[in-house]
Structures are given as structure tokens and as C-alpha cells.
């Protein structure tokens, strides 16, 4: 077996001073693990990228310049996107060249560059390297490069394996995936003595000896990872938080950091829907953008470091008051007792409602999952349904791999539902097109996998069948609140009503802003009626809930 090729970092600039500085910084810091290649003009750099792509050498990072000496970097990066769409692209600017900022920001909005870096003026510029390291982390995760903590062997068109890959990717668990039909998959099964096993098969390679699981249930998986432990029903937490999306994680960070005994319960993966975003560009404090998975994982680590307890592979199925305490019934038959509860269960993607397509979920049809499934779309045709930011981010990420990506939108434009920077980037991405006033009404399958979809023109009612290798559905949401039906007040859409919107509150006082119709139970993030569907506001909700929870607990301690 040949040794894997080192990923390539490419530097291109006509500015000799910048070229020398950048080459020195990248060779010293990354030269032992990456191949650093430098070109003094952009035509030569384009030829290099084309040659490397033709040789199937992995290109991780492309760095160009834009300053008074070199004005060609931005256009080069735009062309590089078409040659090596999976590579991270950055433009280096020089400190004090403020006149260039407008052009740089406009180019980033168009997607020519993904990040901007200030050229180091002295060695050991850690801010410069921190940005590059974050980009390389995202690139390596997307390529599936690195330590294989878990090996998954599954049938190619297995919906269960799709769900597992999505969960592992979002939880930052290094995963090696092999189809059972491939030579590598068959060899791996034979080595395990499982040539006729019930798929999927998982090997936890970080245990000694490796743990082999054959078609494991969620609970068996959690047990194998050491994530399950029976809750002591005599233990009463200060707060139980349900859901590890941005709102739930923020609540856990604030609650645990302020000394509250905190338990967070999550059914699937940290990050919620935000965790599936390939790049969040408008979250305050991250001017260069951050992937949803990274943002969620950092918040998870922060909550963990402050002392939050986590219970995975569980969901809430019931809620009741028990005197001054609140009891959450869990899907494993257990229960969690707490003085207060914060509901951050988020929302689910709304279903298409097309039976044939629903049967193909995991076999070409995906709800969200653009990050985990994008590589499988290499050279193929993908469609994205939806007009919000999540759909736009999914399309941009898929365009790195797919030959063509088409966004299908029911409305006549995107202005009312998508951020302007995403619209500009979509419009400037050559292999992305947008079809307005369209919806999917049917599909076609070949050998159990999606092969085509039927698109209806909403203006004239005509239908057309088109070939499709992947369909990614992000068409709004429905809240995960059926489990509190009849217990908490909900609006017509099923979202939980809070604060002043509660009808005939029975609190004996004015309900707090994010408090539900049951005193001591709060709802935050997308699940709350009237919430703004943005990551930043979800985080704000989580912080507000903890502040109001303190007030609630203080009232409970006060003598009558």
C-alpha cells in the first residue's frame, strides 16, 4: 500500500515581500505535515492547481494576496474555486491598507475567498496561525482524514448508516466509512469474521481491544461510548436542560458557570440544526466565519468544563410537577428530577410529504446533512429545497463537491428569507443555480436510490422530470413539542407560548419572559413561540433563561 500523500498548501502572489513572509510562516509551522508550494505569478499557480487536481493530490489551502503591490489575488482565488472547490481559500492583506477593505469584503461576499488574514509582520503571529489551523481542522474533517476512532461498515443505501454518519460528524467523532459492497468493506468484515452480519457493523477502535457492534441500537451505542449511566432518582438537579442546540448549550454554560447543578439531555448530536451548517458567517465575534460543528463543539466543551452533566441518546417524553420539583420522563424509561427545567428541543425539518421520496431518506434524500453527505456528491447533481440561510449554506458547501447544485424555492425571490451575503455568494458560484416558484412533487428511484425528481412550476402548473443524485431538504420547521401537549400552552404551530403571551397564567405573579405556563419551566431558542430563528438570539435566550431561573429559585426559597 502506498503512503497517503501529504495535503498541499499553495501560496501565490506577485509581491516578493509577502511571498517570502508567507512562505516562511507556512513552512516553519506546517512543513512537516503538509507540502508547501509557492508560485510567483497567478498563471503558474493556476497551472499548478490544475496539475495537482488532475493527479488527485489533496489540496487543503490556497493563499493569495491583495495589497497595493499585488491586485490579482482576489480574482485568482475566484478562479481557484472552480479548479479545487474543496480547498480552503484565504486572502492575505497588509496592515494599514484600509483602502483595499471594500474590494476584499465584496470578494468574500461573492465567495471568491472564504477568509481574510493580516500578513504577519513578525514571527509567531499566533492569530494568523489560529485562523489557518481552524481552516485546516474544517478541511480535514470534511475529507475524513485523520485518526479513525470509529469504523462504520454499512450497505450503501442504508438510511440508518446515513443517520449515524451525520451524528458522528456533528459530534466531532473521527469516522471511517466503508460500504459493505466495496472491496475494503468486504475485507474489513472478513477480518472481523462477520461475512454474513446484520448491517451496519461498527468497530470502536479507541477501545482495547476494539469493540465490535453489530446493528447496535442507540442505547447500545451510548453504552459502548460510556455515555449512559442510570440517573439516581433521589438526585434533584437545580436545572435539567433538554436539547444541546445553541440555546441549550448557552443555558448549560451559564447555569454551570454560576454554580447550578446542571444536567443536559440530548437525543442526537450537539449543535442542533445549527451544527449542520458548513459555515456561519454572521455570528458576532467570528468575522472569518465558523462552522456550525465547531461552534457547537466549543460550547459543549465550555459547558463540560464548567461542570455540566450530559446524558446522550435520550429524549424527553413527558413533563409533570411534583410539588416544588419538576420531573422529566425520558425515552429510556427513566426520569430526571429538577427544581427547574429549560426546554431547548428545537425544531425538526418539515417533511416533503412525497411518499416515494420519504422512502428514500438516506438513499439520496436527506433532511439537512449537507456537511456529512457532501463528499458523496462529488461530480454529481444535487438539489436543495428551501429559501432560508440553512439552504443557502448547504448549497454553497455542496457546490465544493457536486458538479451542479440547484436551489428550488417556492417564492419569487430570496430577499425576505436569506441573508444578503449568502445571496451574493450563491449568485457568484458558477455551479449553483436558483429556480424560483418551484416545488418537488415526485421522484424516481433506481435500484433503491434516488435517480430523479419531478419539479412543478407554481406559476403555470407544469411538471418536469430531471435527473438528480441527491436531494437536500431544508424547508422550514416544526417544533418538537408533542410530548408537552396538554401540559404546556402552545400556539397554533405547536411552538411553546411564554411570558406575556400565556393565556390566564396561574403563576400567582407575572410569568417571566421565557417562562412557560408551568412555573419553573422555561422555553428557549427555536422551540419558543415568536423566537427569531438565528443562532445569536438562541444563545441570548439561553442566557436570559438562566437569569430568570435564578429569580424563580429565589422566589421558591422565600418564605410565604
N, C-alpha and C positions, 0 to 999 in steps of 0.2 A: 504494500500500500504506500502511495506517495504521501509525503508530508503535506499538510494543508498549507496553501500559500498565505504569506503574511498580507493582511489588508494594506492597501496603498493610501497614503496621504499625499495629495497633489498640491503644490504651491505654484501659482502662476502670477507673474507681474512683470511689467517692463521697468519698474522702478528698482534700480540696483540696490539702493539703501534698504528698502523694505524687504527685498528678496533676501538679502544677507541676514537681516534680523529674524525674519520668519523661519528661514531655513535653520538657523542656529537654534532657535527655540524648539522647533518641532523635532529636530534630530536629537538634541540633548534629552528631551523629555520622553519622546515616543520611539526613537530609532531602534531600540532593541526589540520591540514588539510589532512595529509597523514598518513598511517600506516607504521612506520619504523621497518623493521625486519632485524636482524643481525644473520649471521651464521659464525662459526669459521673455517669451512672447506668447500671445494667446493662440495664434495659429498652430504653433508647435504643441501647445497644451491640448488643443482640441484633437490633434492627431494622436497624441499620447492617450487621451481618454478613449478614443475610438479603438485604438490598438488593444488597450487593456480590456475593454468591453468585449472585443472580438475574441480575445484569448480567455475570456471568462475569469479574469482576475478580479478579486473583490476590491472595489474602490470605496473606502469608508468616508473620505473627507476631501473636499475641494475648497481651496482657499485662494482668493484673488484680492486685489487691492483697488481702492478708489480714492485718489488723492490728487492734488494739483499736478503731480508728475505722471500719474497713470490714470487715465479716464476710461480705460477699456474693460475694467474688471466686472462691472455690473452686467454688461451685455454678454461677456464671456460666460458668466455664471448662468445666465438665462439659456444660452445655447447648451451649456453643460447639463442642464436639467434634462434635456431631451436625450442626451447621449448616455448618461448614467443617472437615471431618475432616483435610484435608491440611495445615492451618496448624499451625505450632509454637505450643504453649500454655505460658505460664510464669506463675507467681505470684510477686509481689514481696512480701517480708516486711521488717519493720524490725528493725534490730539491737537485741538485748536483749529482744525479745518471745518469750522462750523458752516461755511458756505456750501459744503457738499451734503449736508444733512438732508435737505429736501429731496435730492435725487436718490440718496440711499434709502430713505424711508419709503419713497414711492416704489422703488425697485423691489423692496421687501414686500410691500403690499401686493405687488404683481406676482410674487413668488419666485423672482429671479434668485434671490438669496433668502436663506432661512434665518440667518443671524448676522449681526454686525459685531465686530471685535475692534477694540482700540489697540493699535500696534504697540507692542511693548517698547519702552524706551530704555529699560534696564533689565538685566537678567532676573529670573524668578518672579515674573509677573503672574502671581497666582490667580488673579481674577481672569486674566486672559486664558490661562490653562484650565481653570474651573469650567469655563464655558465650553472649551473643546472637549474636556472629559465628559461633561453631560451629554454632548452630542454623540460621542463615541459610545456611551452607555446605551443611548436610544438605538443607535445603528446596530450594535452587537445584539441587542435584544430582538430587534426586528429580523435579523438574519438567523437567529437561533444559534449564535456562535458562543462557545464558552462551555463551562462545566455543565455536564448533563446530569443534573440531580435526579431527574425522573425520566424514565424511558417509557413511552407510550406506543403500543403496537395495536393497531385497530384497523377494521375494514375501512376502505377508502371513503365510502358513502355512509358512514355511521354518525347519526346525529348526536349520540352520546359522546363520542370522541371529540366532536366539534365543541360541545359544551365544556368538556374537560380542558381542551387546549385553551379555550377562552379564559376559563377560571385560572389556570396555571399562569398564563401570560400576564393577566391582570394582577396576580398576587406575587409577581416577581420570582416565580419558581422556575429555574432553568430546565427546559424541557427538550428532550429529543423525541421526534415523532417519526414513526415508520409505518407505512401501510402494510397490512398483512399480505397483500398481493405482491409486494416488491421482493426482490431477492434479499435485500438487507433485512426486511421484516421476517421473511421465512427463515433466514439464517438465525435471527435472534430468537424466534420461537423454538427452533430446533435445539439451540444451545440450552434453552430452559426445559427441554423435554415436553413442550406443550404444542405439538404439531396439530392437535385437534381441539384446541382450547376454546372456551366460550369467550369471545372478544367483548370489550377490549382487555388487553393484558397490560399491567403496569409494573415496572420494576423501580423500586426506590433505591437508587444506587448510593445514597448517602448513609445507608444503614450498614451495619456489619453483623452478619452477612447481608447482602442485598435482600430486601423484602419483595416478594413476588405476589401480586394481587391479580386475581382472575375475575373480570367483570365485577369490580367492587361496587358496593352501594356507597352513597355519600357518607354514611356513618362509618363504614369500614375504612374509607379513605381518611376520614378525620381521625379515627383511632390509630391508623398506621402513622400518621404525621404527629401523633401525640397532642392533637388539638381537642380531644374530648376528655372530659372529666365530669363525673356526676356532680351536679350542684348540690351543695348541702342546703336542704330546705330550711334548716334552722338559721342559716345566714341571711341577714337582711342587708342588702346594699343601700347606700344612700341614693343611688340612681342607676337604673337599667336603661341603656340606650339601645334602641332597636334600629339597626341599619348602619353600615360603615361607608356611606357616601360622604361627600364633603360636609354636609350638615352634621351627621352623626359623629364623624371624626373630629370636627371642630368642638362639638359638645364634649367629647371624651377628653380632648386636650385641656380644655378649660376646667372641666369638672375635676379631673385627676390632679391637675396642677394646683388647684385650690383646696386640695385635701379631702375631696369627697371620695368615698369608696365606690368605684365605678365599674360596671360590667357592660361591655358592648357585645351585642349578639348580631351575627351576620350569617346570612344563608349561603352566599356565594363568594364574592371577592370584594376586597376593599376598593373604594372609589366609586361604586355605583355606575351610573351611565357616564359620568364624567371620566371615570377611569378608562373608558374605551376610546377617548379622544386621542388622536395621534399627536396633536399639538394645540395647546390652548394659548392663544396669543394675547388675549385681553384680560388676563388675570393680573391684578395690581402687584407690582414688585418683580415681575418676570418679563422684562422688556424684550428679551430674546425668545420668549415663549417657553413652555414646559409641557411635556406630555402628561396626559391625564393620569397615566400609570405612575409616573414619577411623583407627581404632586400628591396623589393618594398615598403612595408608599411612604413618603416623608412624613405625612400627617399621621399615618399608622405608627411609624417608629416613634414619633414625638409623643403620642398618647401612651404608647407602651412604656417609654422611658419614664413618664410621669407616674406610672403605676396602674394604668387601666388594665382590667382583666378582659380577655377576649374569649368568646365562645363561637366557634365557626360551625358551619354546616347545620345550623339551626335556624328556624324562623318562628316568629310569634304566631300563635293560632287562637289566642284568647286573652282577655284582659278583664280583671274584676277588682273591686275594692275589698279589702279585708281590714276593717277598722281604719286605722291611720295609714296602713300599708297598701301597696298595690301589688297584685300578683299577675305575672305574665305566664300564660301557659305556652309551652314550647312544643315544636313539632316532634321531638323525640319522646314525648310523654312526660317530661319533667316540667319544672316550673321555676321561675326566678322571682324572688321576693325583694321589694324595694320600697323605700319611703317615697320615691317619685319615679316617673317614667318619662323618657323623651322618645317620641316616635319619629324616626327619620328613615322610614322604609322606602321612600322614593316612589318611583313610578315604573311601570313596565311599558315597553314599546307597544303601541296599538297594533293589533293583528290586521293583516290584509283582508282576511275573510274569504280568500280564494282556496277552496279545499285542496286542489292539486298542489298548489304552492305550499300550503301548510304541511302537506305530507312530505315535502322535500326540504324541510328545515334541517340544516346540517349537511345537505347534499346539493349545495348550490344556492340555497336560500338561507339568508342569515338575518337575524334581528340584531342590529348593531354589529359588533365583532369585526369591524373593518381592520383593526390592528392585527388581530390574531390570524385572520384569513387572507390578508392582502398578498402575502408571498405566493399563495396558491393560485392567485390570479395572474401570475407572470405570463405576459404575452396573450392574455385572453380578453374577453369582452365582459365588462361589468356594468351593471345598472344600479343606481342609488335612488331610492324613493324617499322624498322629503325635501322640505324647503327651509329647515332651520339650521342653526350653526353646526349641530352634530352631523347633519347630512353633508354640509359643505366640507367639514373637516375630514369626513370619511372619504369623500370623492377625491380630495387632494392627496390623501395618503394612498388610496388605491391607484391613483394615476402614476405613482412611482413604479408600479409593477405591471398593471394592466396595459394592454395595447390601446384600449379605448374605454373611457368611462362616460356614461350618460346619466345625468340627473333628471329625474322625472318629477315635475312639480304641478300640483293641481291649480295653483294660482297663475295669474298673468305675469307676475314678476316676483323677485326675491326681496325687494326693498323692505317690506314690512316684517319679514321673519328672519333675516340673516344679516349679520354684521357686514358693513361696507368693505372692510379689509378682506373678508372671505370672498365676497362677490368679485372684487377686483382680481383676486388671485385665481379664482375659477375661470374668469374670462380670459386670463392671460396664459392659461395652461393649455398647451396645444392639443393634448389628447383627452380633454374634457369638453363635453357639450351639454347644453341645458335645453330640455324640451319642456315648454310650458303648457299649461292646460291639458295635462295628460295624466292618466291613471292606468294601473295594471289590472286587467280583468280576467286574465287566464294565463296558462303556461303550458309548456311542453317538456316531457322528460324522455331521456334515452338511457336505457339500462339503469334506471333508478336514480338518475341525476338530472338536474335542470339542464335543458338544452335550448330553451326559448321561452319568450314571454309574449303575451298579447297586450298591446297598448291601445287604449281608447282615447281618441281625440275628444275632449269635453266640449268643444265648440260645435263640431258637426256630427258627433256620434260615431264616426267611422272607426274601424278597428284594423290594426295591422299586426302581423306576427313577425317577430325579429329574433334572430339567434342571440342567446345570452348564456354565458358560462357562470355568472354569479349575479345574484340579486340581493342587495343590502337594503333592508327596510328600516327607516327611521322616520315614522310618520306620526309623531305626536305620542301622547302617553295616556295611560290610565293608571290611577293611583292604586297601590297595593293596600287596600283598606277593608276588603270584605270581612276580614277577621274581627273588625270592631263594629260591624253592622248591628245596630240596636244598642250599642254600648256608648258610642260617641256620636255627637252630631256631625253629619256630613252634608256637603252641598249636593246639587243635582249631578255633578260629575264624579261624586264619590270622594272628593277631597275633604280633609278634616277641617271643620269650622273652629276658629279660635277667637279668643278675646272678645271685642265688642260685637262681633257678628254672631255670637251664640244667642240663640233664642231662649228666653226665660231661664237665665242661668240660675243654678242652685248652689252657688258657692258661698252665699252669705256675705259676699263682697263683690266688687267688680273683678271679673276674671282678668288675669294678666294677658299681655298682648299675644303671646303664642301659647297660652294655656287652653286646653280643650274643655269640653263640657263636663269632664270628670276632674275635679280639683286634684292638683298634683301630677297631672298627665299633660305633657306638652307635645306639640307637633311642629316640626321644623323642616325646612327645605321644600322640595317639590311636592311633598305629600300634603302640605298645608294649603288650605283654600286661600286663593289670592296671592300666593307667593310669586316672586319674579324668578323665572327659570334660568338662573345664572349661578355659576359656581361661587362667586364672591358673595352674593346675597344668601346663599345656602350656608356658607361659613358664618356670615353675620347672624343668621337665625340661630345657629348652634351656640354662639357666644351669648346672645340675648337670652336664650332658654336657660342657660346656667345661672345668669344673673337673676332671672325671675325665680328659678328654682331655689336659690338661697333665700329669697324673700318668702317663698312659700314655706320652706322648712323653718324659718324664723317664726312665722305665724303659728305653725304647728307646735312649736316649743313654748309659745307664750301661754300663760295661764288664762283660762276662760274668764 
